[in-house]
Structures are given as C-alpha cells and as structure tokens.
C-alpha cells in the first residue's frame, strides 16, 4: 500500500482530446497550494508526455482503452479504478461527463463531483436510475447556468445545492503568450493584412449553425468593405453542404474554410470580430479565447454562450441572419468611427469579466465554498 499518508483527489476523464485536456487542467489547479495532491485518470487514449504536462496534476494514469472498450458496464475500467483506490488515500473524486461518473460511483465509495459539459446527460430514465441511487454522495456541476438548469429539469427532486454551476475558465496569461500578433496570424493563415475579417471557430456541425453565419455575412456585405472576409476554422460533417451554400450565394471570394488548425486560439488576433452562432452552446471556450484576444464578440442569445458574453458582447436572436448582419455592420462602423475609445472600453470590461467569472482564481474561490466540498473536507 503506497501513498496512504498523503491526501489525494482522483479526477477521472473520458479522454484528453480537446477541449477536455484543459478541463482536467482547470480542476487540477483548484488544488494548487492546498493539502491535496491530484491524480488524473484518462480512460481512453495512449500515454504521452504532452498530456501529462498539460494535465497540471501530481500524477497522471492512462488506462489506454479505446472508446468502444468503455461502453456498457466498463468493468475493466471499474476494476482499475478500484485498484487505484486501494493504493491511495482519496478524499473525493471529480468525474467529467457521464461515463467517468458511473465508473467513480461503481468503483469507489467516495463522494463524487460530477462535471457536465453538455445538455441532456440525464434525459434518459436509465441514466437517472444510477445517479438517483447514488444521490447522497453526488454533486452535479454544470459548466454554465444553462447546463445546470438542464440538469435540474431532468433530476427533479434534487436539492438546488446539489446541482450547481462552475464556469469553465482560462489561463489568461498563458493564452496571451501563445497568441500571434494580428500581422503574424494573418501571415501564417495567408490572409490579406488589409481585409476586415469575421472569424468563427468550431466544428462544422448543425449545433454550430454556420449556415446562419454565412447568410448573415452575405447580407452585411453591401455595407462592409469590399475586401471583407469570413474565415471559418474547423471541420465536420456539414463542410460540403456549407461550401455549397457559399457557392449558391456567390461568396467564394469572401469565405475561407481553413479546416482544423492545431491550437487554433493562436490565430484569433487575425480576426476583427468573432462570431458564434451556435444553437444552445453549453459554454463556448472559444468565447473566452476571443476575450483574451480582445475581439468584439457577436453571439446567439441562447445557452451558455449568451451567459459568457452578456456583459461584453452583442447578442442576436438564434437563427436570425438579419439581426446578425446588422450587428456585423454596427461592429464595423464602431471599429472605423471610434476605434480607440471602443478598444479602451472593451479591453477593460473583458479583463474584468475574465477575472471575475472565468479565471482560475475566481473558480478556486467559488469551489472551496461549495457546501458539498466543505463537507468532503470535514469528513
């Protein structure tokens, strides 16, 4: 038996693929300068040094399963977590998403903080049965109030304090250091330095509603500079249909699909405005990255994304390309007419929002005051 004198927290993640590696980091740093060490377990994915470093944990364990191997009861993963539980003195567990939550509940008797990054995690009765059975040792955390409310809708009868919000957050300093300047980013992406550029980053999936983005951009073009561009970063199943829409609107010279870009946030300063048109985005980490880049932000008025930018960005009605077009034009006009004043207001308010709600320090202050966490520590 090893590590029995040191107090540990175990964190279980399904995978370390973006953006979940950073989610692991976010929760590991909550325990910096605390009496607890963090052991992070990834159910799927092979071991690699970059993930170990990015996890910000005291120890990282890779179980190395493929996704197909952790379906169903996940007995192998449960057995391995049981072995770890016998070797360490864990105070409680943090589990991201549904499968790791089940593994934690079935493999240990620990209190479990279950972090949810999406909607409808407990819309099915079979999933509700398990978490209702283990309700006494569970705390549900949604990454936005929107996700929290979705959890409360499905888990009726749970006390409000058992389903809370803890926003995603960003390492502002490290992210700033990683970002290229506007000139460098445009050069790297082969974009003209003089263009006025609308940027969007996200998987080309119906949830992101890129069709509204393209239509809104097309409607705004008559009032934008002739060399205006829409740059869409990402890949996904709708790529071909979106390219057909661009062709039908005769926008081939104004819309650029870059495909996936490794560490895409490095290039955010290439844009003059950032637009997210998602249908009920659970949170939207790209919005925090756009805030760090000090970009004007336009976002659909639903889901967690609207919460992130409500004090510093513009919101338009979901799916309303006319409203989006108006806001693109307004953003351009402000950019031209009052650039220096806009930047001074925007930068200070974005920094305030990041520090108040979306920083590691803000999350740490909130996390340690949660009644569930206080109870875990006192037991």
TAPE-V477808 format. One record per residue. RES is the residue in three letters. PHI is phi in whole degrees, 0 to 359 (999 if undefined). PSI is psi in whole degrees, 0 to 359 (none if undefined). Layout:
RES&PHI&PSI, RES&PHI&PSI
This chain:
UNK&999&125, UNK&239&165, UNK&58&31, UNK&277&340, UNK&273&331, UNK&277&136, UNK&276&131, UNK&236&159, UNK&240&133, UNK&259&133, UNK&243&126, UNK&244&125, UNK&237&145, UNK&295&316, UNK&207&175, UNK&245&14, UNK&286&150, UNK&307&139, UNK&264&16, UNK&283&339, UNK&298&318, UNK&290&329, UNK&299&318, UNK&298&317, UNK&300&315, UNK&304&318, UNK&278&330, UNK&295&320, UNK&288&347, UNK&299&338, UNK&258&7, UNK&297&135, UNK&66&20, UNK&254&172, UNK&287&358, UNK&252&143, UNK&258&157, UNK&244&128, UNK&250&118, UNK&255&130, UNK&246&128, UNK&254&120, UNK&293&320, UNK&241&157, UNK&100&142, UNK&280&157, UNK&295&139, UNK&206&152, UNK&294&321, UNK&300&320, UNK&291&320, UNK&302&314, UNK&292&319, UNK&289&343, UNK&283&344, UNK&55&32, UNK&249&161, UNK&284&333, UNK&209&142, UNK&234&133, UNK&240&128, UNK&254&115, UNK&282&338, UNK&75&17, UNK&286&157, UNK&272&158, UNK&304&322, UNK&294&338, UNK&276&350, UNK&247&22, UNK&278&169, UNK&67&224, UNK&281&344, UNK&58&45, UNK&297&322, UNK&297&315, UNK&296&320, UNK&298&317, UNK&298&317, UNK&290&323, UNK&293&323, UNK&300&318, UNK&297&317, UNK&297&320, UNK&297&331, UNK&280&342, UNK&262&344, UNK&233&156, UNK&264&94, UNK&270&135, UNK&276&317, UNK&199&178, UNK&235&143, UNK&247&125, UNK&235&127, UNK&262&120, UNK&80&180, UNK&287&309, UNK&300&310, UNK&300&329, UNK&296&314, UNK&300&316, UNK&300&314, UNK&298&317, UNK&291&322, UNK&276&338, UNK&266&342, UNK&221&171, UNK&253&20, UNK&284&153, UNK&297&140, UNK&235&128, UNK&262&112, UNK&260&115, UNK&261&129, UNK&241&129, UNK&249&7, UNK&209&173, UNK&270&162, UNK&64&26, UNK&294&331, UNK&235&35, UNK&283&341, UNK&266&144, UNK&295&327, UNK&295&322, UNK&290&323, UNK&294&326, UNK&303&314, UNK&294&309, UNK&289&329, UNK&294&325, UNK&296&322, UNK&259&17, UNK&309&323, UNK&296&337, UNK&242&30, UNK&239&140, UNK&237&128, UNK&263&130, UNK&240&124, UNK&265&148, UNK&281&357, UNK&205&165, UNK&298&328, UNK&297&315, UNK&291&320, UNK&303&314, UNK&295&326, UNK&296&319, UNK&296&317, UNK&295&327, UNK&296&317, UNK&278&331, UNK&256&65, UNK&293&144, UNK&94&350, UNK&280&140, UNK&297&146, UNK&302&323, UNK&289&349, UNK&271&353, UNK&227&102, UNK&237&177, UNK&248&134, UNK&224&108, UNK&299&149, UNK&298&158, UNK&216&174, UNK&223&145, UNK&278&95, UNK&299&313, UNK&297&312, UNK&295&321, UNK&294&318, UNK&301&317, UNK&297&328, UNK&281&342, UNK&279&134, UNK&285&154, UNK&293&168, UNK&302&314, UNK&296&314, UNK&294&318, UNK&295&318, UNK&292&323, UNK&296&317, UNK&296&326, UNK&265&4, UNK&58&45, UNK&253&145, UNK&295&138, UNK&292&333, UNK&268&354, UNK&287&155, UNK&261&120, UNK&240&126, UNK&266&126, UNK&246&147, UNK&213&138, UNK&232&126, UNK&165&160, UNK&298&140, UNK&278&80, UNK&225&155, UNK&300&332, UNK&299&334, UNK&273&345, UNK&51&52, UNK&295&338, UNK&299&318, UNK&296&321, UNK&300&314, UNK&294&317, UNK&293&320, UNK&296&320, UNK&297&316, UNK&300&320, UNK&289&337, UNK&272&346, UNK&299&327, UNK&298&336, UNK&251&10, UNK&250&164, UNK&302&152, UNK&298&332, UNK&265&23, UNK&291&145, UNK&229&148, UNK&249&119, UNK&249&118, UNK&250&117, UNK&257&125, UNK&137&167, UNK&229&168, UNK&164&179, UNK&294&342, UNK&264&9, UNK&303&311, UNK&293&320, UNK&292&325, UNK&291&322, UNK&293&325, UNK&295&320, UNK&299&316, UNK&300&317, UNK&294&318, UNK&298&326, UNK&272&3, UNK&58&47, UNK&248&16, UNK&304&327, UNK&275&355, UNK&245&349, UNK&239&129, UNK&240&127, UNK&259&117, UNK&271&346, UNK&75&191, UNK&287&141, UNK&240&122, UNK&303&130, UNK&53&58, UNK&302&333, UNK&299&340, UNK&301&336, UNK&255&7, UNK&299&328, UNK&288&355, UNK&292&339, UNK&269&155, UNK&263&338, UNK&208&147, UNK&247&133, UNK&235&133, UNK&233&116, UNK&252&21, UNK&300&150, UNK&271&100, UNK&57&60, UNK&297&128, UNK&299&322, UNK&212&288, UNK&102&72, UNK&301&331, UNK&299&334, UNK&292&321, UNK&295&321, UNK&295&322, UNK&294&324, UNK&295&318, UNK&298&323, UNK&284&356, UNK&62&41, UNK&265&145, UNK&300&143, UNK&233&135, UNK&239&132, UNK&216&148, UNK&296&154, UNK&269&33, UNK&220&160, UNK&73&192, UNK&292&332, UNK&302&320, UNK&297&326, UNK&294&320, UNK&296&319, UNK&253&7, UNK&301&331, UNK&262&351, UNK&226&356, UNK&231&185, UNK&252&138, UNK&247&140, UNK&233&156, UNK&296&132, UNK&310&126, UNK&80&1, UNK&266&95, UNK&291&334, UNK&293&315, UNK&297&319, UNK&299&317, UNK&300&316, UNK&300&318, UNK&289&327, UNK&297&316, UNK&295&315, UNK&300&319, UNK&297&316, UNK&298&316, UNK&296&319, UNK&296&320, UNK&301&321, UNK&280&313, UNK&281&328, UNK&218&42, UNK&306&307, UNK&293&318, UNK&293&319, UNK&301&314, UNK&296&320, UNK&297&314, UNK&295&312, UNK&296&312, UNK&300&314, UNK&294&319, UNK&289&323, UNK&296&319, UNK&296&320, UNK&298&314, UNK&297&316, UNK&299&315, UNK&290&324, UNK&282&322, UNK&239&331, UNK&237&24, UNK&253&161, UNK&300&321, UNK&293&320, UNK&297&317, UNK&295&321, UNK&297&316, UNK&299&320, UNK&287&316, UNK&301&312, UNK&287&350, UNK&263&355, UNK&295&131, UNK&306&321, UNK&299&316, UNK&293&317, UNK&302&319, UNK&292&320, UNK&300&318, UNK&290&320, UNK&285&336, UNK&284&none
